[in-house]
Amino acid sequence: MTSSEPPNESAFHIEGKNLKKSFSLQQQQITVLEDVNFTIERGKVVLIGGRSGVGKSTLLGLIGGLDRPTSGSILFENQNFENL
């Protein structure tokens, strides 16, 4: 896209702020994500990569609204997912 082209109106802006996700497993707290911050701007392509077990699927579940963070917030177009 050049600077003279209008922004893609079908794209969106999404942000994660201070995300933490923990699970209880056999009376033990397992923290999968801690203090994760990101911004995905309109029209940008993002790659989420890493070793097995580092929280990629957990992060995608949070971004997609399938799960809620233990703490922190996901913002879609500057509105908290929990308020949508």
MORAVEN-V843693 format. One record per backbone hydrogen bond with DSSP energy under -0.5 kcal/mol. NH is the residue of the N-H (numbers start at 1). CO is the residue of the C=O. E is the energy in kcal/mol with one decimal. If there is no record, write none. Layout:
nh = [NH & NH]
co = [CO & CO]
e = [E & E]
This chain:
nh = [5 & 9 & 11 & 14 & 15 & 16 & 17 & 19 & 20 & 21 & 23 & 25 & 25 & 28 & 30 & 30 & 31 & 32 & 32 & 33 & 36 & 38 & 40 & 41 & 44 & 49 & 54 & 59 & 60 & 61 & 62 & 63 & 64 & 65 & 66 & 67 & 70 & 71 & 73 & 75 & 76 & 77 & 77 & 79 & 81 & 83 & 84 & 84]
co = [2 & 7 & 8 & 40 & 75 & 38 & 73 & 36 & 71 & 33 & 30 & 23 & 28 & 25 & 23 & 28 & 29 & 21 & 30 & 21 & 19 & 16 & 14 & 39 & 41 & 47 & 51 & 55 & 56 & 57 & 58 & 59 & 60 & 62 & 61 & 61 & 20 & 20 & 17 & 15 & 79 & 13 & 75 & 76 & 74 & 80 & 80 & 81]
e = [-1.4 & -0.8 & -1.2 & -2.1 & -2.6 & -2.4 & -2.9 & -2.6 & -2.1 & -2.1 & -2.7 & -0.5 & -3.2 & -0.8 & -3.5 & -0.5 & -0.6 & -2.7 & -0.6 & -1.6 & -1.8 & -2.0 & -3.2 & -0.6 & -2.0 & -0.6 & -1.3 & -2.6 & -2.4 & -2.2 & -1.8 & -2.7 & -2.5 & -1.1 & -2.0 & -1.4 & -2.1 & -1.6 & -2.0 & -3.1 & -3.0 & -2.8 & -0.5 & -1.5 & -2.6 & -2.1 & -0.5 & -1.5]
